[in-house]
Amino acid sequence: MQDLMADTTIQTAPAVKPLQAAANGPCRERMLNALNLLPVDRPPVWLMRQAGRCLPEYRALREKHSFLELIRAPELACEVTLQPVRRFGFDAAILFSDILVVPEAMGQGFRFHDGGGVEMESAVRDMADIQGLRADSVAERLEYVAGALEMIKRELDGRAALLGFAGSPWTLANFMLEGGSAKRFGKAKELFKQDRRAYNLLAGKLTSAVTEFLQMQISRGVDAVQIFDSLGGELPAEDFEAASGQWMEMIVARLNGRAPVIVYSKGTRAWNALSKTGANVIGIDHGIALAEAERRLPRDMGLQGNLDPALLSEAEPATVAAETRRLLEQMRDRNGYIFNLGHGVPPSARMENLEALAAAIQNFA
């Protein structure tokens, strides 16, 4: 496994293509207004995993470069970040990276399998392993991310918002304890139940590392950050606050309002704990009606979501457009609504469906 700070010499990166001004209005301003619960002409849109996977221009780059090369080379990460904004006119770009760069910066490297899935260089197994993780100087070891953000910000030139992100301590702990992807994540829950002291030490270190990483992203000009608690739904509601919610709440508090924060906790129905995180916006997965989530959360929190991503692969464009408009109509009178999917864009998403989604939003009035 290549060390994080090792030379990442790759083939010459393509020149970053210019980003044209969106024809549908001031994208960045629209996104910032929605994040701050201010009125907008229409809801802004960006999609989780919008960069990569299904895009032909991304696949062309993947024929020449590994995933790790793409995220570690600032010019390549910039190009991939801009591709969906350039193609669809989305209101926000999100940094092309991976949540596991934080564990790697703490001393636990990772790699991707060609057939899918991720493997950590070693699993965190006991207190000694947790004590050996470095939670300091994370931003310094992730300087390549800072370089990418500076380039992306320059290329966007205010035409679209720029989002940074990190994984939540709970979600990162799951990958670190399992040693990578797993059909069933159980080791973090086991540690949480059987050795709370060890779990809290791990979660505390991750909280410090994630906070520093997000602070660095904010200092490089991101307009907002999203915390991906992708495995939040693995927790029963009664354990969510202690195992995940309180640690995200600490991160939000330590960011001290320097940028709006979106918390996306897939499958989580612990509404009170989500409300306590202090996030500006809560991302809603597609396992619950958006109107129901709206009833469960305070009116002073924004909402993001939650079109079923399977529609992008399985439905016809007319259906995608109709379902998009249905969600927009539901949220018509609610400030602070951001259109998104209930999870990430699938690799099998059809271009015509993404185009139909973008057009439905951009023509909504």
Phi, psi and omega in degrees: 000131179292132179293149184303322185263006181288166178299133180244044180301130181222179176296156182303129181287146177293152176297140179292126180285146182294147178262122180278149176296135180293143183279351189258012174122187185283089188300311184297315180299319179299315181294316180296320178296316179296319178299332181256017176060034177261158180298147178225159178289329173199159180297140174288162180223135162213164184232135173298136185059034178290333180268126175101192171056284187270347186280130180299325180291329175290316180299327177296320177293323181292340175290339183252335188226146174286164177302316181295326175296321181295321183278338183268341179264112186307319182293323178290316178299322177297312181301314181294322178300320185280338187306310182290330178292319179295320185282318190248351181070031179298158183280346180216146169257145174240133180315131174274110181200206179211148181296337186278001175293334179291309174303324179297318178294339178272355176117004182240094183291170180212162175212159180256142174275145180301326181274005180110156180092162183234147179231128174281154181298328175203156178271149170280121189245332187208182182301322180298320177296318180296317180296333181280349179287138181264122179256000181259159174057028179297317181299322179296319181283348177247036182297333178296330175293317177301318179298318179296317182297318179298320179291316180298315181301318180295317181290324178294322176051040176080001183283333177217156177288157178240125180252137169256176181197168171201161173281155176285157176305318180298313182295317178296320179300323179299311180295321183292321181282326178283337186083021179137204178294154180210145175294326177222120179273118182225340187291326179292318177297321179297315179295317180301319183282322191262334181216077185298327180298315179293318180298316181295326176295315179296312181296324179294318177296318179295322178299316178296316182293315180296318178301313180298319180297315179291323176299319177298317180297319179296320180294338178266008168106007177295148182274337179196165178229149175243135173261118180269105173258062190296339180250018179302325181289352175288344183266139169296151186304325183289342179259350190300314184297316183289323185273329185228307189304314184295330181285322174293323177301320178296318180298312180301316181297319182289335175289339167057039175072014181292337176202151176299149181237132172253131174249122176245111182239096188295127175081359183278133177237020176274077191297319181297317180294321177297319180298325183286347182298336183084007179296150174287325185222141174249124175280136184247128177282171185274009178276001180216149177295137181299323179296325178292317177299322179299321179292331185276340186251153180297152181290344180270013172245138176284165178236144178226133176142199344217047180301137178296118183296338180298333179300329182292338179259324194255340186261171173271157181306322181297323179291317177301315180296319181294318180291325176297313180296326179299315178294320179297320178294320178301323185259012188307317186263014183250114172294148177087021177259131178240125180283137178199182174270170174279347174202195186282159174300125179285153179300335183271006180302139180269138182302321182294332177285320175295322177295320179295320178298310182299317181294321181298321180286314184292339178259004182287134181215000000 
